[in-house]
Amino acid sequence: MQTADFLIVGGGIAGVSAAARLAPHGRAILLEAESAFGYHSSGRSATYYHFGIGKSVVRGMTAFSRAHFETPTANGTALSHSSPALFIAPAGMLAELDSLEAEMRPYSDGLERLDADAVRDIVPVLRCGDDGIVAAVLDRTACRLDSEMLQQDYRAAIKRAGGQSIAGARVVAIGREGANWVATTAAGDRFSAPILVNAAGAWCDGIAHMAGVAPLGLQPLRRTIIVFDAPPDQKIVDWPFTKTAVDDFYMLPQSGRLLACPVDEVPSEPTDAQPEEYDIALAAAKTEHYTSLAVRRIGHSWAGLRTFTHDRIPVAGFAPDAEGFFWLAGQGGYGLQTAPAMAAATEALVTGGSWPAGLADRGVGRADLAVERLRIGGAPT
């Protein structure tokens, strides 16, 4: 039996960031089921930081998190680099673009409204004009995140504080022994702590079931990305992350190739998500609809799960029906860009510390993340 003050289940960005903030307060042990950290959703993200998704709570946490991403690691490595985001709209999406711009404006001082000609100058392959994109909003405060470096930096912080990160430790049983939670792995190893942080992503409700805790009704949704060659006559390195004003399509350059996504949300069980032929074809079709590109050969494709609460706001708080069981779940498609904020909130809630002023200043309070908002009479809504 290994003992700790905090036992964190789940080695994605939510778990490692929370463990890094908790480790200075006591011994923290982080357990990851897979052989590599960030294997599922955290490793299959578009890795962009922008204000074009989520409700005001999510945008507030995104704004709070910026300072962390702009601070290099202890050895001077950057966690992010500036890369604008472009939100495009054909005539039928203009009302949604107006709403999106209004929602983003309180959080970004780098917004610029563009007409079709300006859009075409930035991404020449976009179909612009009366039958295509007629307007866009460019956010110059967006940036690209280095998800692997974020993972490494958080794990290094855990180690410096005397904590431990263990991969290949799939939890198969959870129970109470006295005042402690005890997690048993498939290898038979046992870990004990008075506080268990459930940061298992799509598997969070399953972890709760093992522990005898009422689930939250979390819904994993599968999303697919395709990768294909860029046209040789285009300098794509300077192209922004490009997304429709409604959730229909996005595209971005990466390592000399282009990534495209149909912004699909297919309900799924917790699993190692794999792309399906229909979703791959849909991504190619939407690429050809919004651009002049012909997707003749798909070099690579993948899928990942984005897990949401019913109101699409993450949850951080102790379960009202189980002492010491802490929910850290439902980060959906914004887990990377809100991780520093969620970790700071977790630190305050678990240790009884003051609520971070930076979150309060951005309109994010304890109640916004509370477990109780998701329950009616002790059951998930």
N, C-alpha and C positions, 0 to 999 in steps of 0.2 A: 504494500500500500504506500503510494506516494501522497503526501499531504501538502496542502497549499491553503492560502487564504482565498484565492479566486481561481476557479476552474472555468475556462472558456472553451466551449465546444464549437468548433468551426474556424478554419484557418483561411477564410476569405478576407477581404479587406475590412469587413466589419469586425471580425474576431481579432485580427492582428492589431488593428488600431486601438480597439478597446483594451486589449491586453497590455499594450504599450503605455496607456494612460493609467492603468490600474497597478502595474508592476511596482512603481515607486511606493505604493501604499501597503505592500505585503507581497508574499510569494504568489506569483501568477503562473499557472500552467495552461498552455494553449494546446488543444488536441485537434488535429486535422485528420479526417478519415482517409484522404488520398495520400499518395506517396509524394505529392508536391503541394505546396501551399498555393492558394488562389487558382486551383485547377478548374473550377466550374465557372460561375458567373464573373468573378473578378478577373479571370484570365481570358474572358471572351467578350470584353467590353470594347466599345469604340474609343474609349479612354479620352473623351473630350470633356472639358469643363466649360459649360455655357449656361445661360439663363433661359433657354428655350423650352425647357421641360419642367413639369412639376407645378405644384401649387405654391402659394406664397411662403408656406413653411419650408418647403424644399428650397426655394430660391434664397430664403434667409440663411439656411444652413450652408448653401453653396457659397454665398457671399462671405460668411464667417470662415469657411475653409480656405479661402484664397491665400491668406497669409502663410499657412502651412506649405502650400504648394510653391510659393515664391521663396521659401527658405531652403537653401541647399542642404544636403546631408552633411554629416560630420566630416566627411572627406572631401566636401566641396562639389559633389555631384548634384546637378539640377534635377528637380522632381517634375518640372514642367517647362514648356517653352511656348511663347506667344504664337497663336495661330487663330485667325478670325473665324467666326461662324456666320454663315449666310442663310437667312430664312427667306425662302422664295414663295411666290404666290401667282398662279394664273388668275384671271379675272374672277373666277368663282370662289377664290379663297381670300379676296381682299378684306372682307369683314374680319376673318380670322387673323389675318396679318395685322390689321389695326389693333385688335384685342391683344395679340401677342406682344406687339411693340409697347402698348400701354402697360402690360404686366411686367415687362422686362425693364422698363425705364427706371424705376426706383432702385434697381440693383446694378445698373451699368451706366457709366458715363461715356461709353464709347459707341453708342448707337447712331447709325446713319441710314436714312431712308433713300433707296435707290430706285431709279426707273429702269426700264428694260434695257436701254443702251448701256447703262452703267453695269448692270448685271452681266451682260454679254462681255463687257471688257474684262471682268474678273474671272468668269468661267465661260470661255468661248463656246463650249459644246452645249450649253443649256439652250433649250428651245425658247426663244423669247419673242415677244410681239403679241399681236391680237389673239392668235391661236395658241399662245404659250404663256410664258411667264411675263407679267406686266409690271411687277414691283417686287421689292425685297427689302429686308432690313439686315444691315451688316453690323455685327457686334465685334468691335475690335478688342474687347477685353477677354474674349474667349482664349483658351489655351489647350494644348495637348498635354495630357498627363502620362508619365512613365509608370505604368502600373507595376511592373516588375521591380523598379527601383523603390516605389512606395512600399511594396511588400518587404523588400530587404531592409529598408530603413526602419520600419516598425519592428521587425524581428530583431534587429540589432539593438534597438532601444529596450526591448524585453530582456535580452541577454545582459545588457549593461546593468539593468536594475535587479539582476539576480533571478529573473524568471526563466521559464523553459518553454520552447516551442517544439512539439513532437508531431511529426508527420507519420502517416501509416498507422494511426491510432483510431480506428473506427469504433465508436461507442455502440455497444450492443445492449447494454442494460444500465439503468439508472435507478437508484433507490436511496432511501434515507437510513442512516445509521447514527442514531443519537441526533446531535445538532447539525450533522454534516450530510451533504450530498455525496454519494459514491458512484462514480462512473466506471464501468467495466468495459474494456475493449475486446475486440475479437481475439486478440492474442492472450487474453486473460489478465492483462495488467489492470490494476485498480488505482483510482485516483480519488482523493477525498478533499472536500473543502466546504465551508459553511455557505459559500455563495457560488452558484453555478450560473454562468452567463450563456444563454442559448443564442448563439450567433451562427447557426447552421444553415442559413440561407433557405433554399427550397425545402430542406429537411427539418425546419424549426418545429413544425407541428408534430412531426414524428418523434423528435427529441422530447417534446412535451408529453406525448402519449407514453413514452417509456417511463417518464418520471411521475405519471399519474396526474398531470396538470392539464386543465381544460385547454384545448387548442384555440387558436385565434381565427381559424378558417382562412389561412393564407392560401393564395392562389399562384402557383408557378405558371408563367406564360413563356412559351418557346419563341425565340426570335432567330432569324436566319440572316447571315451575311455571305455574300459572294465576293470573290477576288478575281479580277481580270486585268489583262494588259491594257495600259493606256495607249492612246494613239501616239505614234512616234513623233509626230509633228507638233505635239503640245507639251509645253513646260508645266507639268502638273504640280511640281513641288510647292508652288505658291498658291495653289487653289485652296480655298477655305473648306471647312466642314460645311456641307450644303444640305439643307433640310427643308422640306415643304412646311408651310405654316401650320398645316394639320398633319397628323401622323400618317403619312402615306409613303414617304420615300426619303432616304438620305444617302449621301455619297461623300467620300473623302479620299484623299491620296494617302498612300502608305508604302514606303520603301519602293518607290518607282512604279507602283501599280495602283489600281483603283479598287476601293471597297464600296459596295452598294448594298442597301438593305430595304426591303419593302415595308419596314416597320410593322411586321406581323406580330400578332399576339395570339398564339395557339395554346389553349389550356393543356396542361401536361401534369403528369405525376412527377414527383421528384426523381430525377434520373440523370444520367450522363447524356445530355441532349445531343441529338444528331440531326443534321438537316434532312429534309424530305424533298423529293423531286419537285413537287408542286411549288413549294416555297422558293426553291432555287430558281425555277422557271419564272415565278412571279417577280423575283428580284431583277432578273434579266429584262423582263417585259417592262417594268416600271423605269428601269434605266433608259431603255429605248424610247419610252413615252416622254420623259422629261428632258432627254438629251438627244443629240444627234449621233451618239455612239452606237455602234453595232456590237453587241456582245456575242462574238462568234465562238469563243472558247473560254470556259470558266476554269481558271487555274486551281482554285481552291474554294471551299465553302465550309462553313461551320455554323453551329447553332448553340445558343445558350439560354438559360432560364432566367427570367426576371420575375421576382416574387413580390407580390403586393398584398397589402392589407386592403380591406374593402373600400377605404377612402383614399388610398394611394399615398398615404403619409406614413413614414416609418414609425415603428414603435420602439420605445426604450423605457423600461420600467419593471418593477417587481410584480410578479403574478399575485393577484389578491388572494388566490386560493392555495398558495404554496410558499412558505417562508424561505427566503434565500434563493428563489428561482427567478432569474432576471431575463426578461425578453429583450433581445436586440435583433429586430427582424423587420422584414417588409421594405428593404431599401430599393426594391424594384430596379429601374434603369438608371438610378442616380447614386448607387452605392459608393463609387469611387469619388465623385465630386463632393459628396457630403460626409465622407468618412471622418475627417478631422472634427467636424461639428458633432456627429453622433458619438464619437469617442469622448469628447469633452462633456457631453450631456451624460453619458454613461458613468464617467468618473464622478461627476457631481451627485448623481442619483445613488450610486452604489456606496460611496464613501460618506454620504450625508454632507457634502461640501456645498458651497454657495453655487447657485446657478450662474453659468458663465455670462458675464455682462455683455460680451459680444453677441451672444444669442439673443438675450433680452432686447438689446438695442436694435436688433433686426427683426423683432416681432415674433421670436420663437420662444415659447414658454414650456414649462413642464407639462402642462395639460395638453399641449398640442401633440406630444409624443406618448401620452399615458396609455397604458393597457386598458384602463377602465372605459375609455371612449369607444372601444371595440366590442364591449360586452353589454348585453341586456339581460339582467337576472342571472349573471354568472355564465352565460353562454355567448358564443360569438354571434355577431349579427349576420 
